[in-house]
Amino acid sequence: MREVIFFALIVVAGTSGELCVSRAMKETGEVHDFRPLAILKVVLRAMRVKWTWIGVGLMTIGFFSLLGILSFENVSLVVPVTALSYVVGALGGRFFLGERVNRRRLLGIALVCVGVTLVVLGKR
């Protein structure tokens, strides 16, 4: 049961954090100038967007959950199962960010799910 909780935190919290940071960067604006001072200005603007901080908090939860599960599970199981973050990312992109997810991406998501299922069944 604890494995399921850790995997859920890694996949859902970590990927939700990435979605929030993506939303923050869309609000902040594109980076066009890569000189150090210009990048610093973009970072400071991004730090004023609430989605940045929500995202960082969620990614922190995901990261420490990953550390936790690696303390008692094999990396050969953990890494493939965390690939479910691709599913959550695509769904979050569609419903949270309003991105278009085409059939080819949906097929890729289905293949990831099949692969994760094979890895999990191989553990038993």
GICOR-V585403 format. One record per residue. N is the residue number from 0. SS is DSSP state (helix for helix, strand for strand, loop for the rest). Layout:
<<N & SS> <N & SS>>
This chain:
<<0 & loop> <1 & helix> <2 & helix> <3 & helix> <4 & helix> <5 & helix> <6 & helix> <7 & helix> <8 & helix> <9 & helix> <10 & helix> <11 & helix> <12 & helix> <13 & helix> <14 & helix> <15 & helix> <16 & helix> <17 & helix> <18 & helix> <19 & helix> <20 & helix> <21 & helix> <22 & helix> <23 & helix> <24 & helix> <25 & helix> <26 & helix> <27 & helix> <28 & loop> <29 & loop> <30 & loop> <31 & loop> <32 & loop> <33 & loop> <34 & loop> <35 & helix> <36 & helix> <37 & helix> <38 & helix> <39 & helix> <40 & helix> <41 & helix> <42 & helix> <43 & helix> <44 & helix> <45 & helix> <46 & loop> <47 & loop> <48 & loop> <49 & helix> <50 & helix> <51 & helix> <52 & helix> <53 & helix> <54 & helix> <55 & helix> <56 & helix> <57 & helix> <58 & helix> <59 & helix> <60 & helix> <61 & helix> <62 & helix> <63 & helix> <64 & helix> <65 & helix> <66 & helix> <67 & helix> <68 & helix> <69 & helix> <70 & loop> <71 & loop> <72 & loop> <73 & loop> <74 & helix> <75 & helix> <76 & helix> <77 & helix> <78 & helix> <79 & helix> <80 & helix> <81 & helix> <82 & helix> <83 & helix> <84 & helix> <85 & helix> <86 & helix> <87 & helix> <88 & helix> <89 & helix> <90 & helix> <91 & helix> <92 & helix> <93 & helix> <94 & helix> <95 & loop> <96 & loop> <97 & loop> <98 & loop> <99 & loop> <100 & loop> <101 & loop> <102 & helix> <103 & helix> <104 & helix> <105 & helix> <106 & helix> <107 & helix> <108 & helix> <109 & helix> <110 & helix> <111 & helix> <112 & helix> <113 & helix> <114 & helix> <115 & helix> <116 & helix> <117 & helix> <118 & helix> <119 & helix> <120 & helix> <121 & helix> <122 & helix> <123 & loop>>
